[in-house]
Amino acid sequence: MATWEEAHWESSVDSGTPKAERQAGAYHRYAPDFVDGIGLAVDGDLSRIVSRVERNIRALNGPGAEGLAGIARFLLRSEAIASSRIEGIAPSAQQVALAELGQSETVRGVSEQAKLVANNMTIVREATTKLVEAEAVTVQDVVELHRSLMPDEPRHHGLREVQNWIGVSRWTPIGAAFVPPDPAMVPGLMGDLTKYLNGAAHSPLIQAAVVHAHFETIHPFTDGNGRVGRALIHTVLARRGLTEDAVLPISLVLATLRDRYVSGLSSFRHASPAGSPEANRATNAWLETFVGAAEIAVEQSESLVRQIEALRGEWTERLTSHRTATGMRPVPRADSATARLLAQLTEAPVVSATTLAKILGVSYPAASGALDELRQAGILIPRSIERGATAYIAREVLDLVTFSERALASTQFDTLAAQPDRPVPARPRRN
């Protein structure tokens, strides 16, 4: 059964540190049950909420999903920022988008922070996609995911072989907020976790909640567990077909509700026999936290979809007015570069003629003409990126990203009710 076991800590710290940091003695670490095949009774009311939330998540894969997916990747910048160890810095969406463009062509004037974030966004997408497409996820796959998220930290690569803990002290687990299991248990626990991840014993949302909480409880790496644990949420939901295009920002909601998040995880770490009423109550307390965060993430995503559709409607009106005023047919042909560009702006809000020609498979002059037409219609803003080269920016898309990111960082998920409580880009200036 899951239990708290007593262990002894022998300090190896020299006399140059405070006495409290050199403390030796007994501490308690958590020894969890395996989760594969575990009996879990989900509370009836909660199960009906799960059913509703999962239906709403699937609905996000309908019309407008492409635009949401394009924008949602920017909402995961906080993961990339954490992966880059950039404390308190949140590069703007425009800077990150320009840095993404800079991965395929020369772009000057982009900050090093934005380049790091854009690079890590690419790494996160590629690593998570690999897990989603795998026939079965193995422990080694998770180890490789961790390695890809922390490429510059080789000393932390691989499953841990030492005791770690969550707390204020760097030198002793005594008095820590939480001490994960004995390192000798980690390989077996991770093997069990991947077996559970590859199954379908529970609904996708419940499975994602259990995988995340159990992973964070095992804490299998000496650093970077949070990054991997959050990536596994997206992995489970995508593998189970719940999120096909759009990325649900559950991890951002949990980061905002961090007190509730920590409390939920603490409940999950019970000391009761698996499947017992006590264990089920403890696990359900965590599930309520996770499902509640998913429900908020869906509501925020639904709001974003509505805003995207409204913006697309405004663009169509502007383009129609421009074309009518210049003597052209009001609506461009559906297969024209202009129409195809307009449809893809939420996915590629910063683009050059060179890149657009590759994306659409058209000539450079056709791409240039489409970009200039949307510029004249007041949809795109030009910016010089290199001598003789120009990028075109759909600033209104990037503003939507910023407003959404700020709302997700507000404890009321509304910046009019409560300001963001973690580093986010400044509110966009209105001309």
C-alpha positions as CSV (number, residue, x, y, z in Angstrom):
1,M,0.0,0.0,0.0
2,A,1.0,3.6,-0.4
3,T,2.8,4.8,2.7
4,W,5.2,7.3,4.2
5,E,8.5,5.5,5.1
6,E,11.1,6.7,7.4
7,A,14.7,7.1,6.1
8,H,17.9,8.5,7.6
9,W,19.8,11.4,6.1
10,E,23.5,11.7,6.7
11,S,24.8,15.1,5.8
12,S,28.0,15.4,3.7
13,V,28.0,19.3,3.8
14,D,31.1,20.9,5.1
15,S,31.3,23.5,7.9
16,G,31.0,26.4,5.5
17,T,27.2,26.2,5.5
18,P,24.7,27.1,8.2
19,K,24.2,24.5,10.9
20,A,20.6,23.9,9.8
21,E,21.8,22.9,6.4
22,R,24.2,20.3,7.9
23,Q,21.4,18.6,9.8
24,A,21.3,14.8,9.8
25,G,18.6,12.6,11.0
26,A,15.2,11.0,10.1
27,Y,12.9,12.2,7.4
28,H,9.9,10.7,5.7
29,R,9.6,9.9,2.0
30,Y,6.6,8.8,0.0
31,A,6.3,5.2,-1.3
32,P,3.4,5.2,-3.8
33,D,1.4,2.3,-5.1
34,F,1.6,1.3,-8.8
35,V,-1.2,2.8,-10.9
36,D,-1.5,0.3,-13.8
37,G,-4.6,-1.8,-13.2
38,I,-5.5,0.2,-10.1
39,G,-9.2,0.3,-9.1
40,L,-10.4,3.9,-9.0
41,A,-14.0,4.9,-8.2
42,V,-14.6,8.4,-9.6
43,D,-17.2,10.3,-7.8
44,G,-20.5,10.3,-9.6
45,D,-20.9,14.1,-9.8
46,L,-17.3,14.4,-10.9
47,S,-17.7,11.8,-13.6
48,R,-20.6,13.8,-15.1
49,I,-18.5,16.9,-15.1
50,V,-15.7,15.0,-16.8
51,S,-18.1,13.8,-19.5
52,R,-19.2,17.4,-20.2
53,V,-15.7,18.8,-20.2
54,E,-14.5,16.1,-22.6
55,R,-17.3,16.8,-25.0
56,N,-16.4,20.5,-24.9
57,I,-12.7,19.7,-25.5
58,R,-13.7,17.6,-28.6
59,A,-15.8,20.4,-29.9
60,L,-12.7,22.6,-29.9
61,N,-11.4,20.3,-32.7
62,G,-14.3,21.6,-35.0
63,P,-14.4,24.7,-37.1
64,G,-11.8,27.2,-36.0
65,A,-9.5,24.6,-34.6
66,E,-6.7,25.4,-37.0
67,G,-6.7,29.0,-35.9
68,L,-6.8,28.0,-32.2
69,A,-3.9,25.5,-32.7
70,G,-1.8,28.2,-34.3
71,I,-2.4,30.6,-31.5
72,A,-2.2,28.0,-28.7
73,R,1.4,27.2,-29.4
74,F,2.2,30.8,-28.3
75,L,0.3,30.3,-25.1
76,L,2.8,27.5,-24.2
77,R,5.7,30.1,-24.2
78,S,5.8,29.9,-20.4
79,E,7.0,26.3,-20.8
80,A,9.6,27.4,-23.2
81,I,10.6,30.3,-20.9
82,A,11.0,27.9,-18.0
83,S,13.0,25.5,-20.2
84,S,15.3,28.4,-21.0
85,R,15.7,29.3,-17.3
86,I,14.9,32.9,-18.1
87,E,13.6,34.1,-14.8
88,G,11.0,36.8,-14.9
89,I,11.3,37.5,-18.6
90,A,8.4,37.0,-21.0
91,P,9.4,38.0,-24.5
92,S,6.5,39.4,-26.5
93,A,4.5,37.3,-28.9
94,Q,5.8,39.4,-31.8
95,Q,9.4,38.9,-30.7
96,V,8.9,35.2,-30.5
97,A,7.1,35.0,-33.8
98,L,10.0,37.0,-35.5
99,A,12.4,34.6,-33.8
100,E,10.5,31.6,-35.3
101,L,10.8,33.3,-38.7
102,G,14.5,33.7,-38.0
103,Q,14.9,29.9,-37.8
104,S,14.5,29.8,-41.6
105,E,15.8,33.2,-42.8
106,T,17.8,36.1,-41.5
107,V,15.9,38.4,-39.1
108,R,17.7,41.2,-37.3
109,G,16.6,42.9,-34.1
110,V,15.4,39.8,-32.3
111,S,16.3,39.4,-28.6
112,E,18.4,36.4,-27.5
113,Q,15.6,35.6,-25.0
114,A,13.1,35.4,-27.8
115,K,15.4,33.2,-29.8
116,L,15.8,30.8,-26.9
117,V,12.0,30.7,-26.3
118,A,11.3,30.1,-30.0
119,N,13.9,27.3,-30.1
120,N,12.4,25.6,-27.0
121,M,8.9,25.9,-28.4
122,T,10.1,23.9,-31.4
123,I,11.8,21.4,-29.2
124,V,8.6,21.0,-27.0
125,R,6.4,20.4,-30.1
126,E,8.8,18.0,-31.7
127,A,9.4,16.0,-28.6
128,T,5.7,15.8,-27.6
129,T,4.7,14.9,-31.2
130,K,7.1,11.9,-31.1
131,L,5.5,10.6,-27.9
132,V,2.0,11.1,-29.3
133,E,2.8,9.1,-32.5
134,A,4.7,6.3,-30.8
135,E,3.0,2.9,-30.8
136,A,3.7,2.6,-27.1
137,V,5.5,5.1,-24.8
138,T,8.4,3.6,-23.0
139,V,10.5,4.8,-20.0
140,Q,13.3,5.6,-22.4
141,D,10.9,7.8,-24.4
142,V,10.2,9.8,-21.3
143,V,13.9,10.0,-20.6
144,E,14.5,11.3,-24.1
145,L,11.7,13.8,-23.7
146,H,13.4,15.1,-20.6
147,R,16.8,15.2,-22.4
148,S,15.2,17.3,-25.2
149,L,13.7,19.7,-22.8
150,M,17.0,20.2,-21.0
151,P,19.6,19.9,-23.7
152,D,22.2,22.0,-21.9
153,E,21.9,20.2,-18.6
154,P,23.5,16.8,-19.1
155,R,24.2,16.3,-15.4
156,H,20.4,16.0,-14.9
157,H,19.8,13.5,-17.8
158,G,18.6,10.0,-17.0
159,L,16.5,8.7,-14.1
160,R,17.7,9.9,-10.8
161,E,19.9,7.7,-8.6
162,V,19.9,10.0,-5.6
163,Q,17.2,11.2,-3.2
164,N,15.6,14.5,-4.2
165,W,13.0,16.6,-2.5
166,I,10.8,19.7,-2.8
167,G,11.6,22.3,-0.3
168,V,13.7,25.4,0.6
169,S,16.9,23.6,1.5
170,R,19.5,22.6,-1.1
171,W,21.3,20.3,1.3
172,T,18.9,18.3,3.4
173,P,15.4,16.7,2.9
174,I,14.7,17.2,6.6
175,G,11.8,19.6,6.9
176,A,11.1,19.5,3.1
177,A,7.5,20.0,1.8
178,F,7.6,16.7,-0.1
179,V,10.2,13.9,-0.4
180,P,9.7,11.6,-3.4
181,P,10.3,7.8,-3.3
182,D,13.6,6.0,-2.8
183,P,15.7,6.3,-6.0
184,A,15.8,2.5,-6.1
185,M,12.0,2.5,-6.7
186,V,12.1,4.9,-9.6
187,P,12.7,2.5,-12.5
188,G,9.9,0.2,-11.5
189,L,7.5,3.1,-10.8
190,M,8.2,4.6,-14.2
191,G,7.8,1.3,-15.9
192,D,4.4,1.0,-14.2
193,L,3.5,4.6,-15.2
194,T,4.2,4.1,-18.9
195,K,2.1,0.9,-18.8
196,Y,-0.8,2.9,-17.4
197,L,-0.2,5.7,-20.0
198,N,-0.4,3.2,-22.9
199,G,-3.7,1.8,-21.7
200,A,-7.3,3.2,-21.5
201,A,-8.5,2.1,-18.1
202,H,-10.0,5.5,-17.5
203,S,-11.3,8.4,-19.6
204,P,-8.7,10.6,-21.3
205,L,-9.0,13.5,-18.8
206,I,-8.9,11.2,-15.7
207,Q,-5.9,9.4,-17.3
208,A,-4.0,12.7,-17.9
209,A,-4.7,13.7,-14.3
210,V,-3.4,10.5,-12.9
211,V,-0.3,10.4,-15.2
212,H,0.6,14.0,-14.3
213,A,0.1,13.6,-10.5
214,H,1.9,10.2,-10.4
215,F,4.8,11.5,-12.5
216,E,5.2,14.5,-10.2
217,T,5.0,12.2,-7.2
218,I,7.8,9.9,-8.5
219,H,9.9,13.0,-9.5
220,P,12.1,10.7,-11.5
221,F,14.7,13.4,-12.5
222,T,17.0,15.5,-10.5
223,D,15.6,18.6,-12.3
224,G,13.1,19.4,-15.0
225,N,10.3,17.3,-13.6
226,G,7.7,20.1,-13.9
227,R,8.4,20.5,-17.6
228,V,8.1,16.8,-18.4
229,G,5.0,16.5,-16.2
230,R,3.2,19.2,-18.1
231,A,4.2,17.9,-21.5
232,L,2.8,14.5,-20.4
233,I,-0.7,16.1,-20.0
234,H,-0.7,17.1,-23.6
235,T,0.7,13.7,-24.6
236,V,-2.1,11.8,-23.0
237,L,-4.9,14.0,-24.3
238,A,-3.5,13.9,-27.8
239,R,-2.8,10.1,-27.8
240,R,-6.4,9.5,-26.7
241,G,-7.7,11.7,-29.5
242,L,-9.2,14.3,-27.2
243,T,-7.1,17.1,-28.6
244,E,-6.3,16.7,-32.3
245,D,-5.3,20.2,-33.3
246,A,-5.7,22.7,-30.4
247,V,-3.4,22.5,-27.4
248,L,-5.5,22.9,-24.2
249,P,-3.7,25.3,-21.8
250,I,-4.4,23.2,-18.6
251,S,-0.8,23.6,-17.4
252,L,-1.2,27.4,-17.5
253,V,-4.4,27.3,-15.4
254,L,-2.8,25.0,-12.9
255,A,0.2,27.4,-12.7
256,T,-2.2,30.2,-11.9
257,L,-4.1,28.2,-9.3
258,R,-0.9,27.0,-7.7
259,D,-2.2,26.8,-4.1
260,R,-5.0,24.6,-5.2
261,Y,-2.7,22.6,-7.4
262,V,-0.2,21.9,-4.6
263,S,-3.1,21.0,-2.3
264,G,-4.6,18.6,-4.9
265,L,-1.2,16.9,-5.3
266,S,-0.8,16.6,-1.6
267,S,-4.2,14.9,-1.4
268,F,-3.2,12.5,-4.2
269,R,-0.2,11.4,-2.0
270,H,-2.3,9.4,0.5
271,A,-1.3,6.6,2.8
272,S,-4.0,4.1,2.1
273,P,-4.4,0.8,0.4
274,A,-5.0,1.2,-3.4
275,G,-8.7,1.0,-4.2
276,S,-9.8,1.7,-0.6
277,P,-12.5,4.3,0.2
278,E,-9.7,6.5,1.7
279,A,-7.5,6.2,-1.3
280,N,-10.4,7.0,-3.7
281,R,-11.4,10.1,-1.7
282,A,-7.8,11.3,-1.7
283,T,-7.5,10.7,-5.5
284,N,-10.8,12.3,-6.2
285,A,-9.7,15.5,-4.4
286,W,-6.9,15.8,-6.9
287,L,-9.1,14.9,-9.9
288,E,-11.5,17.7,-8.9
289,T,-8.6,20.1,-9.1
290,F,-7.4,18.9,-12.4
291,V,-10.8,18.6,-14.1
292,G,-11.7,22.1,-12.7
293,A,-8.5,23.4,-14.4
294,A,-9.4,21.7,-17.6
295,E,-12.9,23.2,-17.5
296,I,-11.4,26.7,-17.2
297,A,-8.9,26.0,-20.0
298,V,-11.8,25.0,-22.2
299,E,-13.7,28.1,-21.4
300,Q,-10.7,30.3,-22.2
301,S,-10.1,28.4,-25.4
302,E,-13.8,28.8,-26.5
303,S,-13.5,32.5,-25.9
304,L,-10.3,32.6,-28.0
305,V,-12.1,30.7,-30.8
306,R,-14.9,33.3,-30.8
307,Q,-12.3,36.2,-30.9
308,I,-10.5,34.5,-33.8
309,E,-13.7,34.1,-35.8
310,A,-14.7,37.7,-35.1
311,L,-11.2,38.9,-36.2
312,R,-11.5,36.8,-39.4
313,G,-14.8,38.5,-40.1
314,E,-13.3,41.9,-39.7
315,W,-10.5,41.0,-42.0
316,T,-12.9,39.8,-44.7
317,E,-14.8,43.1,-44.4
318,R,-11.6,45.1,-44.7
319,L,-10.4,43.2,-47.7
320,T,-13.8,43.4,-49.4
321,S,-13.9,47.2,-48.9
322,H,-10.3,47.6,-50.2
323,R,-10.9,45.5,-53.3
324,T,-14.2,47.3,-54.1
325,A,-12.6,50.7,-53.7
326,T,-9.8,49.7,-56.1
327,G,-12.1,48.3,-58.7
328,M,-11.5,44.6,-58.1
329,R,-14.0,41.9,-57.6
330,P,-15.1,42.0,-53.9
331,V,-13.9,38.5,-53.0
332,P,-10.7,37.0,-54.2
333,R,-10.7,33.5,-55.8
334,A,-10.6,30.8,-53.2
335,D,-7.5,29.3,-54.7
336,S,-5.7,32.7,-54.9
337,A,-2.6,33.4,-52.8
338,T,-4.5,36.2,-51.1
339,A,-7.4,34.0,-50.0
340,R,-5.1,31.2,-48.9
341,L,-2.9,33.7,-47.0
342,L,-5.9,35.2,-45.2
343,A,-7.0,31.7,-44.1
344,Q,-3.6,31.0,-42.6
345,L,-2.8,34.2,-40.8
346,T,-3.7,32.9,-37.3
347,E,-1.2,30.0,-37.8
348,A,1.5,32.2,-39.4
349,P,1.0,35.8,-38.0
350,V,4.5,36.8,-39.0
351,V,5.7,35.9,-42.5
352,S,7.9,37.0,-45.3
353,A,7.4,36.6,-49.1
354,T,10.1,34.0,-49.2
355,T,8.5,31.9,-46.4
356,L,5.0,32.4,-47.7
357,A,6.0,31.2,-51.2
358,K,7.2,27.9,-49.6
359,I,4.1,27.6,-47.4
360,L,1.6,28.1,-50.2
361,G,3.7,26.6,-53.0
362,V,3.5,29.7,-55.1
363,S,6.0,32.0,-56.8
364,Y,7.7,34.8,-55.0
365,P,5.9,37.5,-57.0
366,A,2.5,35.9,-56.1
367,A,3.4,35.7,-52.4
368,S,4.6,39.3,-52.5
369,G,1.4,40.5,-54.2
370,A,-0.8,38.7,-51.6
371,L,1.1,40.2,-48.7
372,D,1.0,43.7,-50.2
373,E,-2.7,43.4,-50.8
374,L,-3.4,42.6,-47.2
375,R,-1.1,45.4,-46.2
376,Q,-3.1,47.8,-48.2
377,A,-6.3,46.4,-46.7
378,G,-5.0,47.3,-43.2
379,I,-4.6,43.6,-42.2
380,L,-0.8,43.3,-42.2
381,I,1.9,45.7,-41.0
382,P,5.3,45.6,-42.7
383,R,8.6,45.5,-40.8
384,S,12.1,45.4,-42.2
385,I,14.0,42.3,-41.1
386,E,17.1,42.6,-43.2
387,R,18.5,44.7,-46.0
388,G,16.0,44.4,-48.8
389,A,13.8,41.9,-46.9
390,T,10.4,42.6,-45.2
391,A,8.3,40.6,-42.7
392,Y,4.5,41.2,-42.6
393,I,2.9,41.0,-39.2
394,A,-0.8,40.3,-38.3
395,R,-0.5,42.3,-35.1
396,E,-4.1,41.7,-34.1
397,V,-3.4,38.0,-33.9
398,L,-0.4,38.6,-31.6
399,D,-2.5,40.9,-29.5
400,L,-5.1,38.1,-29.0
401,V,-2.2,35.9,-27.9
402,T,-1.1,38.5,-25.3
403,F,-4.6,39.2,-24.0
404,S,-5.2,35.5,-23.6
405,E,-1.9,34.9,-21.9
406,R,-2.5,37.7,-19.5
407,A,-6.1,36.4,-18.7
408,L,-4.7,32.9,-18.1
409,A,-2.3,34.4,-15.5
410,S,-5.1,36.1,-13.6
411,T,-6.5,34.3,-10.6
412,Q,-10.0,35.4,-11.9
413,F,-9.0,34.6,-15.5
414,D,-10.1,38.2,-16.2
415,T,-7.5,41.0,-16.0
416,L,-10.3,43.5,-15.2
417,A,-11.0,41.5,-12.0
418,A,-7.5,40.6,-11.1
419,Q,-4.1,41.5,-12.6
420,P,-1.7,38.7,-13.8
421,D,0.2,37.3,-10.9
422,R,3.2,35.9,-12.8
423,P,5.5,37.5,-15.5
424,V,3.6,38.0,-18.8
425,P,4.0,40.5,-21.7
426,A,2.7,44.0,-21.2
427,R,-0.8,44.8,-22.4
428,P,-0.6,45.7,-26.1
429,R,-0.7,49.5,-26.8
430,R,-3.7,50.7,-28.8
431,N,-2.9,53.2,-31.5
